[in-house]
Amino acid sequence: MEQILVIDDDAAARGMLRDLVEELGHEVSVAENGDDGLRLFEERPFTLVICDILMPEKEGIETIREIKKKNPYTQVIAISGGGSSGNLEFLKMAQSLGADCAIRKPFEIEVMERTIGDLLATRAK
């Protein structure tokens, strides 16, 4: 059982990801913005973080950079729908700054499931 942190300002997305992670048999904590997510990250170790890019308070790019600075071994999945402009350059930027992979919203549950499984399997090797 792994410790996974979900950071997303959208309550429905947070809830769906929380349910998915729990169904996969992992412990999950949730935060609605980068500041809250980083506070949780300071309190306990997480194997994997799923982080939205466009959020109020502290946005995802900065949050991912700080997570990787604090623990470069933490796996990070960046997620974004590109906001109102649909600009997905944020996902490329997130990967260049340390995200292990990036997934466009909305995504298929199976894609997120497989991505989580692949990253955790890679970490276990």
Contact map, one row per residue, 1 for C-alpha under 8 A:
11100000000000000000000011100000000000000000000000000000000000000000000000000000000000000000000000000000000000000000000000000
11110000000000000000000001100000000000000000011100000000000000000000000000000000000000000000000000000000000000000000000000000
11111000000000000000000001111000000000000000111100000000000000000000000000000000000000000000000000000000000000000000000000000
01111100000000000000100001111000000000000000011111000000000000000000000000000000000000000000000000000000000000000000000000000
00111110000000000000000000011110000010001000010111000000000000000000000000000000000000000000000000000000000000000000000000000
00011111000001001100000000011110000010000000000011100000000000000000000000000000000000000000000000000000000000000000000000000
00001111100001000000000000000111110010000000000011110000000000000000000000000000000000000000000000000000000000000000000000000
00000111111011000000000000000111100000000000000000110010000000000000000000000000000000000000000000000000000000000000000000000
00000011111001000000000000000011100000000000000000010011000000000000000000000000000000000000000000000000000000000000000000000
00000001111111000000000000000001000000000000000000000000000000000000000000000000000000000000000000000000000000000000000000000
00000001111111100000000000000001000000000000000000000000000000000000000000000000000000000000000000000000000000000000000000000
00000000011111110000000000000000000000000000000000000000000000000000000000000000000000000000000000000000000000000000000000000
00000001011111111000000000000000000000000000000000000000000000000000000000000000000000000000000000000000000000000000000000000
00000111111111111100000000000111000000000000000000000000000000000000000000000000000000000000000000000000000000000000000000000
00000000001111111110000000000000000000000000000000000000000000000000000000000000000000000000000000000000000000000000000000000
00000000000111111111000000000000000000000000000000000000000000000000000000000000000000000000000000000000000000000000000000000
00000100000011111111100000000000000000000000000000000000000000000000000000000000000000000000000000000000000000000000000000000
00000100000001111111110000011100000000000000000000000000000000000000000000000000000000000000000000000000000000000000000000000
00000000000000111111111000000000000000000000000000000000000000000000000000000000000000000000000000000000000000000000000000000
00000000000000011111111100000000000000000000000000000000000000000000000000000000000000000000000000000000000010001000000000000
00010000000000001111111111110000000000000000000000000000000000000000000000000000000000000000000000000000000000000000000000000
00000000000000000111111111110000000000000000000000000000000000000000000000000000000000000000000000000000000000000000000000000
00000000000000000011111111000000000000000000000000000000000000000000000000000000000000000000000000000000000000000000000000000
00000000000000000001111111000000000000000000000000000000000000000000000000000000000000000000000000000000000000001000000000000
10000000000000000000111111100000000000000000000000000000000000000000000000000000000000000000000000000000000000000000000000000
11110000000000000000111111110000000000000000000000000000000000000000000000000000000000000000000000000000000000000000000000000
11110000000000000000110011111000000000000000000000000000000000000000000000000000000000000000000000000000000000000000000000000
00111100000000000100110001111100000000000000000000000000000000000000000000000000000000000000000000000000000000000000000000000
00111100000000000100000000111110000000010000000000000000000000000000000000000000000000000000000000000000000000000000000000000
00001111000001000100000000011111000010000000000000000000000000000000000000000000000000000000000000000000000000000000000000000
00001111100001000000000000001111110110010000000000000000000000000000000000000000000000000000000000000000000000000000000000000
00000011111001000000000000000111110110000000000000000000000000000000000000000000000000000000000000000000000000000000000000000
00000011100000000000000000000011111110000000000000000011111000000000000000000000000000000000000000000000000000000000000000000
00000010000000000000000000000011111111000000000000000010111100100000000000000000000000000000000000000000000000000000000000000
00000000000000000000000000000000111111100000000000000000110000100000000000000000000000000000000000000000000000000000000000000
00000000000000000000000000000011111111110000000000000000000000000000000000000000000000000000000000000000000000000000000000000
00001110000000000000000000000111111111111000000000000000000000100000000000000000000000000000000000000000000000000000000000000
00000000000000000000000000000000011111111100000000000000000000100110000000000000000000000000000000000000000000000000000000000
00000000000000000000000000000000001111111110000000000000000000000000000000000000000000000000000000000000000000000000000000000
00000000000000000000000000001010000111111111000000000000000000000000000000000000000000000000000000000000000000000000000000000
00001000000000000000000000000000000011111111110000000000000000000010000000000000000000000000000000000000000000000000000000000
00000000000000000000000000000000000001111111100000000000000000000000000000000000000000000000000000000000000000000000000000000
00000000000000000000000000000000000000111111100000000000000000000000000000000000000000000000000000000000000000000000000000000
00000000000000000000000000000000000000011111110000000000000000000000000000000000000000000000000000000000000000000000000000000
00100000000000000000000000000000000000001111111000000000000000000000000000000000000000000000000000000000000000000000000000000
01111000000000000000000000000000000000001001111110000000000000000000000001000000000000000000000000000000000000000000000000000
01110000000000000000000000000000000000000000111110000000000000000000000011100000000000000000000000000000000000000000000100000
01111000000000000000000000000000000000000000011111000000000000000000000001111000000000000000000000000000000000000000000100000
00011110000000000000000000000000000000000000011111100000000000000000000001111000000000000000000000000000000000000000000000000
00011110000000000000000000000000000000000000000111110000000000000000000000011110000000000000000000000000000000000000000000000
00000111000000000000000000000000000000000000000011111000000100010000000000011110000000000000000000000000000000000000000000000
00000011100000000000000000000000000000000000000001111110001100000000000000000111000000000000000000000000000000000000000000000
00000000000000000000000000000000000000000000000000111110001110000000000000000111000000000110010000000000000000000000000000000
00000000000000000000000000000000000000000000000000011111001100000000000000000001011000000000000000000000000000000000000000000
00000001100000000000000000000000110000000000000000011111111100000000000000000000000000000000000000000000000000000000000000000
00000000100000000000000000000000100000000000000000000111111000000000000000000000000000000000000000000000000000000000000000000
00000000000000000000000000000000111000000000000000000011111000000000000000000000000000000000000000000000000000000000000000000
00000000000000000000000000000000111000000000000000000011111101100000000000000000000000000000000000000000000000000000000000000
00000000000000000000000000000000110000000000000000011111111111100000000000000000000000000000000000000000000000000000000000000
00000000000000000000000000000000010000000000000000111110011111110000000000000100000000000000010000000000000000000000000000000
00000000000000000000000000000000000000000000000000001000001111111000000000000000000000000100110010000000000000000000000000000
00000000000000000000000000000000000000000000000000000000011111111100000000000000000000000000000000000000000000000000000000000
00000000000000000000000000000000011011000000000000000000011111111110000000000000000000000000000000000000000000000000000000000
00000000000000000000000000000000000000000000000000100000000111111111000000010000000000000000010011100000000000000000000000000
00000000000000000000000000000000000000000000000000000000000011111111100000000000000000000000000011000000000000000000000000000
00000000000000000000000000000000000001000000000000000000000001111111110000000000000000000000000000000000000000000000000000000
00000000000000000000000000000000000001001000000000000000000000111111111101000000000000000000000000000000000000000000000000000
00000000000000000000000000000000000000000000000000000000000000011111111111000000000000000000000001000000000000000000000000000
00000000000000000000000000000000000000000000000000000000000000001111111100000000000000000000000000000000000000000000000000000
00000000000000000000000000000000000000000000000000000000000000000111111100000000000000000000000000000000000000000000000000000
00000000000000000000000000000000000000000000000000000000000000000011111111000000000000000000000000000000000000000000000000000
00000000000000000000000000000000000000000000000000000000000000000011111111100000000000000000000000000000000000000000000000000
00000000000000000000000000000000000000000000001000000000000000000001001111100000000000000000000000000000000000000000000000000
00000000000000000000000000000000000000000000011110000000000000000011001111110000000000000000000000000000000000000000000000000
00000000000000000000000000000000000000000000001110000000000000000000000111111000000000000000000000110000000000000000001100000
00000000000000000000000000000000000000000000000111100000000000010000000001111100000000000000000001111000000000000000000000000
00000000000000000000000000000000000000000000000111100000000000000000000000111110000000000000000000111110000000000000000000000
00000000000000000000000000000000000000000000000001111000000100000000000000011111000000000010011000111110000000000000000000000
00000000000000000000000000000000000000000000000001111000000000000000000000001111100000000010000000000111100000000000000000000
00000000000000000000000000000000000000000000000000011100000000000000000000000111111000010110000000000011100000000000000000000
00000000000000000000000000000000000000000000000000000000000000000000000000000011111001110000000000000001110000000000000000000
00000000000000000000000000000000000000000000000000000100000000000000000000000001111111111100000000000001000000000000000000000
00000000000000000000000000000000000000000000000000000100000000000000000000000001111111100000000000000000000000000000000000000
00000000000000000000000000000000000000000000000000000000000000000000000000000000011111000000000000000000000000000000000000000
00000000000000000000000000000000000000000000000000000000000000000000000000000000011111100000000000000000000000000000000000000
00000000000000000000000000000000000000000000000000000000000000000000000000000000111111110000000000000000000000000000000000000
00000000000000000000000000000000000000000000000000000000000000000000000000000000111011111100000000000000000000000000000000000
00000000000000000000000000000000000000000000000000000000000000000000000000000001110001111111000000000001000000000000000000000
00000000000000000000000000000000000000000000000000000000000000000000000000000000010000111111100000000000000000000000000000000
00000000000000000000000000000000000000000000000000001000000010000000000000000001010000111111110000000000000000000000000000000
00000000000000000000000000000000000000000000000000001000000000000000000000000111000000011111111000000111000000000000000000000
00000000000000000000000000000000000000000000000000000000000000000000000000000000000000011111111100000100000000000000000000000
00000000000000000000000000000000000000000000000000000000000010000000000000000000000000001111111110000000000000000000000000000
00000000000000000000000000000000000000000000000000001000000110010000000000000100000000000111111111100100000000000000000000000
00000000000000000000000000000000000000000000000000000000000000000000000000000100000000000011111111111100000000000000000000000
00000000000000000000000000000000000000000000000000000000000000000000000000000000000000000001111111100000000000000000000000000
00000000000000000000000000000000000000000000000000000000000010011000000000000000000000000000111111100000000000000000000000000
00000000000000000000000000000000000000000000000000000000000000011001000000010000000000000000011111110000000000000000000000000
00000000000000000000000000000000000000000000000000000000000000010000000000111100000000000000011111111100000000000000000000000
00000000000000000000000000000000000000000000000000000000000000000000000000111100000000000000001001111100000000000000000000000
00000000000000000000000000000000000000000000000000000000000000000000000000011100000000000000001000111110000000000000000000000
00000000000000000000000000000000000000000000000000000000000000000000000000001110000000000011011000111111000000000000000000000
00000000000000000000000000000000000000000000000000000000000000000000000000001111000000000010000000001111101000010000000000000
00000000000000000000000000000000000000000000000000000000000000000000000000000011110000010010000000000111111000000000000000000
00000000000000000000000000000000000000000000000000000000000000000000000000000011100000000000000000000011111000000000000000000
00000000000000000000000000000000000000000000000000000000000000000000000000000000100000000000000000000001111100000000000000000
00000000000000000000000000000000000000000000000000000000000000000000000000000000000000000000000000000011111110110000000000000
00000000000000000000000000000000000000000000000000000000000000000000000000000000000000000000000000000000011111110000000000000
00000000000000000001000000000000000000000000000000000000000000000000000000000000000000000000000000000000001111111000000000000
00000000000000000000000000000000000000000000000000000000000000000000000000000000000000000000000000000000000111111100000000000
00000000000000000000000000000000000000000000000000000000000000000000000000000000000000000000000000000000001111111110000000000
00000000000000000000000000000000000000000000000000000000000000000000000000000000000000000000000000000010001111111111000000000
00000000000000000001000100000000000000000000000000000000000000000000000000000000000000000000000000000000000011111111100000000
00000000000000000000000000000000000000000000000000000000000000000000000000000000000000000000000000000000000001111111110000000
00000000000000000000000000000000000000000000000000000000000000000000000000000000000000000000000000000000000000111111111000000
00000000000000000000000000000000000000000000000000000000000000000000000000000000000000000000000000000000000000011111111100000
00000000000000000000000000000000000000000000000000000000000000000000000000000000000000000000000000000000000000001111111110000
00000000000000000000000000000000000000000000000000000000000000000000000000000000000000000000000000000000000000000111111111000
00000000000000000000000000000000000000000000000000000000000000000000000000100000000000000000000000000000000000000011111111100
00000000000000000000000000000000000000000000001100000000000000000000000000100000000000000000000000000000000000000001111111110
00000000000000000000000000000000000000000000000000000000000000000000000000000000000000000000000000000000000000000000111111111
00000000000000000000000000000000000000000000000000000000000000000000000000000000000000000000000000000000000000000000011111111
00000000000000000000000000000000000000000000000000000000000000000000000000000000000000000000000000000000000000000000001111111
00000000000000000000000000000000000000000000000000000000000000000000000000000000000000000000000000000000000000000000000111111
00000000000000000000000000000000000000000000000000000000000000000000000000000000000000000000000000000000000000000000000011111
